């Protein structure tokens, strides 16, 4: 950890831009590395791990990573409510790190280079973010240099579009930054996120100093850094920027959904109302789209908020309102359930009376918060489950009840290419989309503390009881049919996002 209306046909365009002046140096580096790659593929001797990586093979002219966003990414016409915004509104690209062809090319090489791990077997791509699986991992957790990761690997398409924007919300929300990454949002930006796996002892097992040293000692990097940044100096900041550029370039606009969106606009006029049926969809797919995007009325007459409340816009990205507890965790400890609930309720001010124990409400709240924090810091049996974003919240900045409400809350990924990114959820606990729909239909309330999103039901000013969606079997199948239209074959196959190394005997 996200092509364009000048649409690709599957083979990446190769335009003579930027890198042309560096072509001779790059070709020389590629040839030199081909020879060293043959040796490395057979083992370096001296007991060093065998590197399963061959020669670097880049085209003579830089591939095109520029993105011209389609009109429906620029303007929101899907659903007019305070939570729904356009993809472009949520663009997290910083002013000092726009995507360039040369920077993304360098990022591509860094992303796939297995030399950049302590055992020379792991890269950002392998095994965590595989292109054919929507830049996710088909395993429940990923194999690193020293064990397996804590969570499932999230797909990377449309990572460019996620910002937390207070002004879009009808409720007061205290937001520190405009975009965070990882399931638990512990990284404040994509530039921060891309360096963390290198430094994780389980994932890639390096220090930043080791990372910079390895990169600086490869023959093929100097011309790439020079093309991207003007000189060949290798720094962790430049590695970060190049990787972030590559990931932000992975924007999905060539799925059957996009085909339908353009066909509708041709009839309805740009930007078109995305709630209308797509002329290229089947009846079942259009029904699934309506169920996903639009609100539905329950048997009790309440308006049920749509799936699109958490996966918004045509880009199907995480909402700017931030992470939610979607009920995946099923806490078993009554003590944990009661303590979290007690702290979530807050100090109950201004009515601050003495109880039978001689303490005020505020004193009991402070005591419960202290007990909860102690438990969060030392939970060997995992009785509190995956803490989600609460694990990394600054306790000096947030009130204890805010932290308690964040326990189990997880970032929602973009659903582009969701049909090929199984297993699902942050813990990889569901193998099929059918299981996912079953959970949201009947299983959300198995968790004692799901987010209030499941009470607002699309109408925050009139919250109702917490509830699951209660889809019928026909509705579930319609939603799945719709989700399958989000598969983008260009993202899954385009050369510009593919492995640039020749793998002699890949596993």
SULNOR-V996589 format. One record per residue. N is the residue number from 1. RES is the residue in one letter. PHI is phi in whole degrees, -180 to 180 (NA if undefined). D_LAST is the distance of its C-alpha to the last C-alpha in Angstrom with 2 decimals. Layout:
n:N res:RES phi:PHI d_last:D_LAST
n:N res:RES phi:PHI d_last:D_LAST
This chain:
n:1 res:X phi:NA d_last:23.15
n:2 res:X phi:NA d_last:26.43
n:3 res:X phi:NA d_last:29.14
n:4 res:X phi:-160 d_last:32.59
n:5 res:X phi:-72 d_last:35.67
n:6 res:X phi:-81 d_last:35.38
n:7 res:X phi:-74 d_last:32.55
n:8 res:X phi:-79 d_last:29.47
n:9 res:X phi:-105 d_last:28.89
n:10 res:X phi:122 d_last:25.11
n:11 res:X phi:-90 d_last:24.99
n:12 res:X phi:-66 d_last:25.57
n:13 res:X phi:-73 d_last:28.99
n:14 res:X phi:-123 d_last:29.41
n:15 res:X phi:-109 d_last:32.75
n:16 res:X phi:-77 d_last:34.40
n:17 res:X phi:-120 d_last:34.76
n:18 res:X phi:26 d_last:34.66
n:19 res:X phi:-75 d_last:32.06
n:20 res:X phi:-56 d_last:33.99
n:21 res:X phi:-71 d_last:36.08
n:22 res:X phi:-103 d_last:33.05
n:23 res:X phi:-60 d_last:31.40
n:24 res:X phi:-63 d_last:32.52
n:25 res:X phi:-63 d_last:31.26
n:26 res:X phi:-65 d_last:27.89
n:27 res:X phi:-64 d_last:27.53
n:28 res:X phi:-64 d_last:28.58
n:29 res:X phi:-66 d_last:26.06
n:30 res:X phi:-65 d_last:23.27
n:31 res:X phi:-64 d_last:24.49
n:32 res:X phi:-62 d_last:24.84
n:33 res:X phi:-72 d_last:21.38
n:34 res:X phi:-58 d_last:19.98
n:35 res:X phi:-67 d_last:21.63
n:36 res:X phi:-68 d_last:20.52
n:37 res:X phi:-66 d_last:16.91
n:38 res:X phi:-64 d_last:16.96
n:39 res:X phi:-66 d_last:18.27
n:40 res:X phi:-62 d_last:15.92
n:41 res:X phi:-65 d_last:12.81
n:42 res:X phi:-95 d_last:14.61
n:43 res:X phi:104 d_last:15.73
n:44 res:X phi:-95 d_last:18.93
n:45 res:X phi:78 d_last:20.83
n:46 res:X phi:65 d_last:23.20
n:47 res:X phi:83 d_last:20.84
n:48 res:X phi:-69 d_last:18.77
n:49 res:X phi:-60 d_last:15.09
n:50 res:X phi:-72 d_last:12.90
n:51 res:X phi:-91 d_last:11.82
n:52 res:X phi:-88 d_last:8.55
n:53 res:X phi:-153 d_last:10.75
n:54 res:X phi:-97 d_last:13.16
n:55 res:X phi:-72 d_last:16.51
n:56 res:X phi:-77 d_last:17.87
n:57 res:X phi:-130 d_last:19.20
n:58 res:X phi:-111 d_last:21.86
n:59 res:X phi:-67 d_last:24.70
n:60 res:X phi:-62 d_last:28.10
n:61 res:X phi:-113 d_last:29.61
n:62 res:X phi:-64 d_last:28.38
n:63 res:X phi:-71 d_last:27.01
n:64 res:X phi:-91 d_last:29.27
n:65 res:X phi:-112 d_last:28.51
n:66 res:X phi:-76 d_last:32.06
n:67 res:X phi:-117 d_last:32.68
n:68 res:X phi:-104 d_last:35.83
n:69 res:X phi:-69 d_last:35.91
n:70 res:X phi:-67 d_last:37.30
n:71 res:X phi:-58 d_last:40.73
n:72 res:X phi:-79 d_last:39.65
n:73 res:X phi:-86 d_last:37.45
n:74 res:X phi:-89 d_last:40.56
n:75 res:X phi:-129 d_last:43.10
n:76 res:X phi:-86 d_last:42.88
n:77 res:X phi:-132 d_last:44.52
n:78 res:X phi:-74 d_last:42.46
n:79 res:X phi:-152 d_last:44.60
n:80 res:X phi:-92 d_last:47.56
n:81 res:X phi:-147 d_last:47.53
n:82 res:X phi:-63 d_last:47.26
n:83 res:X phi:-87 d_last:43.59
n:84 res:X phi:-95 d_last:42.36
n:85 res:X phi:-135 d_last:41.72
n:86 res:X phi:-79 d_last:39.95
n:87 res:X phi:-61 d_last:36.48
n:88 res:X phi:-62 d_last:38.15
n:89 res:X phi:-59 d_last:40.44
n:90 res:X phi:-103 d_last:37.44
n:91 res:X phi:-65 d_last:35.89
n:92 res:X phi:-103 d_last:34.82
n:93 res:X phi:-67 d_last:34.50
n:94 res:X phi:-75 d_last:36.69
n:95 res:X phi:-63 d_last:39.33
n:96 res:X phi:-94 d_last:38.00
n:97 res:X phi:-147 d_last:34.42
n:98 res:X phi:-68 d_last:34.47
n:99 res:X phi:-73 d_last:31.45
n:100 res:X phi:-118 d_last:31.80
n:101 res:X phi:-60 d_last:29.76
n:102 res:X phi:-72 d_last:29.41
n:103 res:X phi:-66 d_last:28.60
n:104 res:X phi:-68 d_last:25.92
n:105 res:X phi:-63 d_last:24.38
n:106 res:X phi:-60 d_last:24.28
n:107 res:X phi:-61 d_last:22.89
n:108 res:X phi:-60 d_last:20.04
n:109 res:X phi:-65 d_last:19.04
n:110 res:X phi:-61 d_last:19.52
n:111 res:X phi:-64 d_last:17.54
n:112 res:X phi:-102 d_last:14.30
n:113 res:X phi:-80 d_last:15.04
n:114 res:X phi:-79 d_last:12.96
n:115 res:X phi:-63 d_last:15.98
n:116 res:X phi:-89 d_last:17.84
n:117 res:X phi:-149 d_last:16.95
n:118 res:X phi:-67 d_last:18.40
n:119 res:X phi:-106 d_last:15.36
n:120 res:X phi:60 d_last:13.82
n:121 res:X phi:-118 d_last:10.47
n:122 res:X phi:-120 d_last:11.77
n:123 res:X phi:-127 d_last:13.40
n:124 res:X phi:-58 d_last:15.62
n:125 res:X phi:-78 d_last:13.15
n:126 res:X phi:-108 d_last:9.91
n:127 res:X phi:-101 d_last:9.92
n:128 res:X phi:-77 d_last:13.64
n:129 res:X phi:-131 d_last:14.70
n:130 res:X phi:-93 d_last:12.55
n:131 res:X phi:-57 d_last:14.88
n:132 res:X phi:-66 d_last:14.47
n:133 res:X phi:-109 d_last:15.48
n:134 res:X phi:66 d_last:18.44
n:135 res:X phi:60 d_last:16.86
n:136 res:X phi:-125 d_last:16.49
n:137 res:X phi:-120 d_last:14.00
n:138 res:X phi:-71 d_last:14.07
n:139 res:X phi:-87 d_last:14.27
n:140 res:X phi:-60 d_last:17.84
n:141 res:X phi:-131 d_last:17.19
n:142 res:X phi:-104 d_last:14.41
n:143 res:X phi:-83 d_last:12.95
n:144 res:X phi:-104 d_last:14.62
n:145 res:X phi:-75 d_last:15.51
n:146 res:X phi:-147 d_last:18.09
n:147 res:X phi:112 d_last:17.72
n:148 res:X phi:-115 d_last:17.35
n:149 res:X phi:-69 d_last:19.21
n:150 res:X phi:-74 d_last:22.61
n:151 res:X phi:-131 d_last:22.17
n:152 res:X phi:-68 d_last:19.96
n:153 res:X phi:-81 d_last:18.62
n:154 res:X phi:-75 d_last:21.23
n:155 res:X phi:-62 d_last:20.68
n:156 res:X phi:-106 d_last:22.01
n:157 res:X phi:-60 d_last:24.00
n:158 res:X phi:67 d_last:27.69
n:159 res:X phi:-62 d_last:27.34
n:160 res:X phi:-60 d_last:30.15
n:161 res:X phi:-108 d_last:32.57
n:162 res:X phi:-159 d_last:33.50
n:163 res:X phi:-141 d_last:36.73
n:164 res:X phi:-94 d_last:39.06
n:165 res:X phi:-122 d_last:42.42
n:166 res:X phi:-59 d_last:45.47
n:167 res:X phi:-68 d_last:47.72
n:168 res:X phi:-88 d_last:45.92
n:169 res:X phi:-104 d_last:46.74
n:170 res:X phi:-82 d_last:49.93
n:171 res:X phi:-116 d_last:49.67
n:172 res:X phi:-69 d_last:49.85
n:173 res:X phi:-130 d_last:46.43
n:174 res:X phi:-88 d_last:46.07
n:175 res:X phi:-114 d_last:43.16
n:176 res:X phi:-86 d_last:42.27
n:177 res:X phi:-133 d_last:39.66
n:178 res:X phi:-98 d_last:38.74
n:179 res:X phi:-170 d_last:35.00
n:180 res:X phi:-129 d_last:32.68
n:181 res:X phi:-135 d_last:28.94
n:182 res:X phi:81 d_last:26.58
n:183 res:X phi:-55 d_last:27.47
n:184 res:X phi:-95 d_last:30.26
n:185 res:X phi:57 d_last:31.36
n:186 res:X phi:-78 d_last:31.49
n:187 res:X phi:-98 d_last:30.79
n:188 res:X phi:-79 d_last:33.87
n:189 res:X phi:-160 d_last:32.18
n:190 res:X phi:-65 d_last:28.90
n:191 res:X phi:-61 d_last:29.62
n:192 res:X phi:-71 d_last:29.82
n:193 res:X phi:-61 d_last:26.77
n:194 res:X phi:-65 d_last:24.23
n:195 res:X phi:-88 d_last:25.17
n:196 res:X phi:-68 d_last:25.03
n:197 res:X phi:-60 d_last:21.28
n:198 res:X phi:-59 d_last:21.36
n:199 res:X phi:-92 d_last:24.23
n:200 res:X phi:-78 d_last:23.04
n:201 res:X phi:-64 d_last:22.57
n:202 res:X phi:-84 d_last:20.00
n:203 res:X phi:-79 d_last:17.96
n:204 res:X phi:-128 d_last:17.90
n:205 res:X phi:68 d_last:20.79
n:206 res:X phi:-119 d_last:22.83
n:207 res:X phi:-96 d_last:26.42
n:208 res:X phi:-63 d_last:27.51
n:209 res:X phi:-63 d_last:29.11
n:210 res:X phi:-65 d_last:25.94
n:211 res:X phi:-60 d_last:24.09
n:212 res:X phi:-61 d_last:26.94
n:213 res:X phi:-65 d_last:27.09
n:214 res:X phi:-63 d_last:23.45
n:215 res:X phi:-63 d_last:23.82
n:216 res:X phi:-64 d_last:27.25
n:217 res:X phi:-98 d_last:26.09
n:218 res:X phi:-99 d_last:23.60
n:219 res:X phi:-65 d_last:25.41
n:220 res:X phi:-87 d_last:23.98
n:221 res:X phi:-84 d_last:25.24
n:222 res:X phi:-52 d_last:29.05
n:223 res:X phi:-66 d_last:29.61
n:224 res:X phi:-70 d_last:27.49
n:225 res:X phi:-66 d_last:29.53
n:226 res:X phi:-64 d_last:32.70
n:227 res:X phi:-65 d_last:32.10
n:228 res:X phi:-79 d_last:31.35
n:229 res:X phi:-126 d_last:34.01
n:230 res:X phi:97 d_last:36.47
n:231 res:X phi:-153 d_last:35.61
n:232 res:X phi:-91 d_last:32.71
n:233 res:X phi:-63 d_last:33.28
n:234 res:X phi:-105 d_last:30.23
n:235 res:X phi:-135 d_last:31.04
n:236 res:X phi:-65 d_last:29.29
n:237 res:X phi:-64 d_last:31.45
n:238 res:X phi:-69 d_last:30.24
n:239 res:X phi:-60 d_last:26.56
n:240 res:X phi:-60 d_last:27.47
n:241 res:X phi:-64 d_last:29.38
n:242 res:X phi:-66 d_last:26.79
n:243 res:X phi:-63 d_last:24.01
n:244 res:X phi:-63 d_last:26.62
n:245 res:X phi:-63 d_last:27.63
n:246 res:X phi:-60 d_last:24.17
n:247 res:X phi:-67 d_last:23.79
n:248 res:X phi:-65 d_last:27.40
n:249 res:X phi:-73 d_last:26.85
n:250 res:X phi:-81 d_last:24.56
n:251 res:X phi:-112 d_last:27.53
n:252 res:X phi:-96 d_last:27.41
n:253 res:X phi:-140 d_last:30.38
n:254 res:X phi:-127 d_last:29.25
n:255 res:X phi:-91 d_last:28.89
n:256 res:X phi:-64 d_last:31.39
n:257 res:X phi:-60 d_last:33.16
n:258 res:X phi:-65 d_last:33.81
n:259 res:X phi:-59 d_last:35.04
n:260 res:X phi:-67 d_last:37.42
n:261 res:X phi:-63 d_last:38.54
n:262 res:X phi:-70 d_last:39.53
n:263 res:X phi:-65 d_last:41.23
n:264 res:X phi:-64 d_last:43.23
n:265 res:X phi:-63 d_last:44.29
n:266 res:X phi:-64 d_last:45.55
n:267 res:X phi:-93 d_last:47.87
n:268 res:X phi:-90 d_last:48.67
n:269 res:X phi:88 d_last:48.67
n:270 res:X phi:-73 d_last:46.48
n:271 res:X phi:-81 d_last:45.16
n:272 res:X phi:81 d_last:45.83
n:273 res:X phi:-95 d_last:45.86
n:274 res:X phi:-67 d_last:42.38
n:275 res:X phi:-78 d_last:43.94
n:276 res:X phi:-72 d_last:45.26
n:277 res:X phi:-63 d_last:43.54
n:278 res:X phi:-83 d_last:41.12
n:279 res:X phi:-66 d_last:42.41
n:280 res:X phi:-94 d_last:38.93
n:281 res:X phi:-92 d_last:38.02
n:282 res:X phi:-76 d_last:38.90
n:283 res:X phi:-59 d_last:41.52
n:284 res:X phi:-66 d_last:38.94
n:285 res:X phi:-65 d_last:36.77
n:286 res:X phi:-67 d_last:39.93
n:287 res:X phi:-64 d_last:41.04
n:288 res:X phi:-61 d_last:37.74
n:289 res:X phi:-64 d_last:38.13
n:290 res:X phi:-61 d_last:41.66
n:291 res:X phi:-65 d_last:40.65
n:292 res:X phi:-75 d_last:37.87
n:293 res:X phi:-86 d_last:39.85
n:294 res:X phi:-99 d_last:43.43
n:295 res:X phi:-70 d_last:45.36
n:296 res:X phi:-132 d_last:46.63
n:297 res:X phi:-95 d_last:49.81
n:298 res:X phi:-81 d_last:49.73
n:299 res:X phi:-62 d_last:52.26
n:300 res:X phi:-83 d_last:54.16
n:301 res:X phi:91 d_last:54.48
n:302 res:X phi:-82 d_last:52.21
n:303 res:X phi:-87 d_last:49.81
n:304 res:X phi:-94 d_last:46.19
n:305 res:X phi:-62 d_last:43.95
n:306 res:X phi:-83 d_last:41.03
n:307 res:X phi:-59 d_last:37.27
n:308 res:X phi:-65 d_last:37.64
n:309 res:X phi:-70 d_last:39.51
n:310 res:X phi:-106 d_last:36.27
n:311 res:X phi:-124 d_last:34.08
n:312 res:X phi:-96 d_last:36.60
n:313 res:X phi:69 d_last:37.24
n:314 res:X phi:-65 d_last:35.63
n:315 res:X phi:-82 d_last:32.57
n:316 res:X phi:55 d_last:32.28
n:317 res:X phi:-102 d_last:32.04
n:318 res:X phi:-64 d_last:33.09
n:319 res:X phi:-70 d_last:36.87
n:320 res:X phi:-67 d_last:38.73
n:321 res:X phi:-72 d_last:40.34
n:322 res:X phi:95 d_last:37.23
n:323 res:X phi:-74 d_last:35.30
n:324 res:X phi:-136 d_last:36.44
n:325 res:X phi:-90 d_last:36.22
n:326 res:X phi:-92 d_last:35.09
n:327 res:X phi:83 d_last:35.88
n:328 res:X phi:-66 d_last:32.44
n:329 res:X phi:-77 d_last:33.52
n:330 res:X phi:-111 d_last:35.91
n:331 res:X phi:-68 d_last:37.88
n:332 res:X phi:-103 d_last:39.49
n:333 res:X phi:-82 d_last:41.84
n:334 res:X phi:-58 d_last:45.31
n:335 res:X phi:-64 d_last:46.14
n:336 res:X phi:-65 d_last:43.16
n:337 res:X phi:-60 d_last:43.98
n:338 res:X phi:-68 d_last:47.64
n:339 res:X phi:-68 d_last:47.10
n:340 res:X phi:-61 d_last:44.78
n:341 res:X phi:-63 d_last:47.33
n:342 res:X phi:-64 d_last:50.20
n:343 res:X phi:-72 d_last:48.72
n:344 res:X phi:-59 d_last:47.66
n:345 res:X phi:-68 d_last:51.33
n:346 res:X phi:84 d_last:52.37
n:347 res:X phi:-78 d_last:55.69
n:348 res:X phi:54 d_last:57.84
n:349 res:X phi:-94 d_last:60.22
n:350 res:X phi:-87 d_last:63.05
n:351 res:X phi:-74 d_last:64.35
n:352 res:X phi:-124 d_last:63.91
n:353 res:X phi:-99 d_last:66.11
n:354 res:X phi:-75 d_last:66.32
n:355 res:X phi:-95 d_last:64.78
n:356 res:X phi:-62 d_last:65.99
n:357 res:X phi:-85 d_last:64.00
n:358 res:X phi:82 d_last:65.98
n:359 res:X phi:-112 d_last:63.06
n:360 res:X phi:-80 d_last:62.63
n:361 res:X phi:-58 d_last:59.78
n:362 res:X phi:-64 d_last:58.42
n:363 res:X phi:-68 d_last:58.53
n:364 res:X phi:-66 d_last:56.72
n:365 res:X phi:-64 d_last:54.06
n:366 res:X phi:-63 d_last:53.61
n:367 res:X phi:-66 d_last:53.33
n:368 res:X phi:-64 d_last:50.75
n:369 res:X phi:-64 d_last:48.70
n:370 res:X phi:-63 d_last:48.83
n:371 res:X phi:-66 d_last:47.69
n:372 res:X phi:-66 d_last:44.81
n:373 res:X phi:-61 d_last:43.64
n:374 res:X phi:-62 d_last:43.86
n:375 res:X phi:-68 d_last:41.77
n:376 res:X phi:-61 d_last:39.12
n:377 res:X phi:-79 d_last:38.94
n:378 res:X phi:-144 d_last:38.66
n:379 res:X phi:-125 d_last:36.99
n:380 res:X phi:-64 d_last:35.23
n:381 res:X phi:-93 d_last:35.26
n:382 res:X phi:66 d_last:33.99
n:383 res:X phi:-71 d_last:37.13
n:384 res:X phi:-90 d_last:37.19
n:385 res:X phi:72 d_last:33.66
n:386 res:X phi:-70 d_last:31.44
n:387 res:X phi:-70 d_last:34.08
n:388 res:X phi:63 d_last:32.43
n:389 res:X phi:-68 d_last:34.32
n:390 res:X phi:-64 d_last:37.11
n:391 res:X phi:-62 d_last:35.05
n:392 res:X phi:-118 d_last:35.44
n:393 res:X phi:-72 d_last:38.80
n:394 res:X phi:-75 d_last:41.52
n:395 res:X phi:-71 d_last:44.15
n:396 res:X phi:-80 d_last:46.81
n:397 res:X phi:-98 d_last:46.30
n:398 res:X phi:-109 d_last:45.88
n:399 res:X phi:-72 d_last:48.26
n:400 res:X phi:-56 d_last:47.10
n:401 res:X phi:-67 d_last:47.46
n:402 res:X phi:-68 d_last:45.11
n:403 res:X phi:-64 d_last:42.49
n:404 res:X phi:-62 d_last:43.06
n:405 res:X phi:-70 d_last:42.64
n:406 res:X phi:-89 d_last:39.28
n:407 res:X phi:-62 d_last:37.83
n:408 res:X phi:84 d_last:34.87
n:409 res:X phi:-78 d_last:35.03
n:410 res:X phi:-133 d_last:31.71
n:411 res:X phi:-64 d_last:31.05
n:412 res:X phi:-91 d_last:30.60
n:413 res:X phi:-81 d_last:27.73
n:414 res:X phi:-65 d_last:28.17
n:415 res:X phi:-94 d_last:27.67
n:416 res:X phi:-60 d_last:26.50
n:417 res:X phi:68 d_last:23.47
n:418 res:X phi:-60 d_last:24.12
n:419 res:X phi:-68 d_last:23.39
n:420 res:X phi:-114 d_last:19.63
n:421 res:X phi:-107 d_last:19.26
n:422 res:X phi:-60 d_last:19.66
n:423 res:X phi:-78 d_last:20.17
n:424 res:X phi:-110 d_last:23.39
n:425 res:X phi:77 d_last:25.70
n:426 res:X phi:-64 d_last:25.13
n:427 res:X phi:-101 d_last:24.29
n:428 res:X phi:61 d_last:22.04
n:429 res:X phi:-82 d_last:24.65
n:430 res:X phi:-111 d_last:25.05
n:431 res:X phi:-89 d_last:22.59
n:432 res:X phi:-135 d_last:24.71
n:433 res:X phi:-66 d_last:27.24
n:434 res:X phi:-60 d_last:29.85
n:435 res:X phi:-65 d_last:29.45
n:436 res:X phi:-61 d_last:29.80
n:437 res:X phi:-67 d_last:32.97
n:438 res:X phi:-61 d_last:34.31
n:439 res:X phi:-62 d_last:34.03
n:440 res:X phi:-69 d_last:35.88
n:441 res:X phi:-78 d_last:38.34
n:442 res:X phi:-128 d_last:39.31
n:443 res:X phi:-103 d_last:37.34
n:444 res:X phi:-57 d_last:38.02
n:445 res:X phi:-81 d_last:41.16
n:446 res:X phi:-67 d_last:39.57
n:447 res:X phi:-87 d_last:38.99
n:448 res:X phi:-73 d_last:42.40
n:449 res:X phi:-133 d_last:41.87
n:450 res:X phi:-68 d_last:40.15
n:451 res:X phi:-65 d_last:40.93
n:452 res:X phi:-65 d_last:44.26
n:453 res:X phi:-52 d_last:42.55
n:454 res:X phi:-85 d_last:42.90
n:455 res:X phi:-109 d_last:46.63
n:456 res:X phi:-64 d_last:47.45
n:457 res:X phi:53 d_last:46.51
n:458 res:X phi:85 d_last:46.77
n:459 res:X phi:-130 d_last:50.26
n:460 res:X phi:-59 d_last:50.11
n:461 res:X phi:-77 d_last:53.92
n:462 res:X phi:-137 d_last:54.29
n:463 res:X phi:-66 d_last:51.58
n:464 res:X phi:-113 d_last:51.57
n:465 res:X phi:-70 d_last:50.06
n:466 res:X phi:-60 d_last:46.35
n:467 res:X phi:-157 d_last:44.81
n:468 res:X phi:-88 d_last:41.73
n:469 res:X phi:-81 d_last:41.48
n:470 res:X phi:55 d_last:42.43
n:471 res:X phi:-71 d_last:40.87
n:472 res:X phi:-78 d_last:41.79
n:473 res:X phi:-62 d_last:39.18
n:474 res:X phi:-66 d_last:40.05
n:475 res:X phi:-66 d_last:39.61
n:476 res:X phi:-59 d_last:36.18
n:477 res:X phi:-65 d_last:35.00
n:478 res:X phi:-66 d_last:36.62
n:479 res:X phi:-65 d_last:34.85
n:480 res:X phi:-63 d_last:31.44
n:481 res:X phi:-60 d_last:32.34
n:482 res:X phi:-65 d_last:33.23
n:483 res:X phi:-60 d_last:30.04
n:484 res:X phi:-69 d_last:28.04
n:485 res:X phi:-76 d_last:30.03
n:486 res:X phi:-87 d_last:28.39
n:487 res:X phi:-72 d_last:25.06
n:488 res:X phi:-113 d_last:24.85
n:489 res:X phi:-66 d_last:22.83
n:490 res:X phi:-69 d_last:23.49
n:491 res:X phi:-59 d_last:21.83
n:492 res:X phi:-80 d_last:18.72
n:493 res:X phi:-135 d_last:18.58
n:494 res:X phi:-60 d_last:20.93
n:495 res:X phi:-59 d_last:20.03
n:496 res:X phi:-62 d_last:21.85
n:497 res:X phi:-111 d_last:19.40
n:498 res:X phi:-94 d_last:16.17
n:499 res:X phi:-68 d_last:13.78
n:500 res:X phi:-87 d_last:16.16
n:501 res:X phi:-96 d_last:13.90
n:502 res:X phi:-84 d_last:12.83
n:503 res:X phi:-90 d_last:9.18
n:504 res:X phi:-71 d_last:9.72
n:505 res:X phi:-152 d_last:6.52
n:506 res:X phi:-64 d_last:3.76
n:507 res:X phi:-109 d_last:0.00
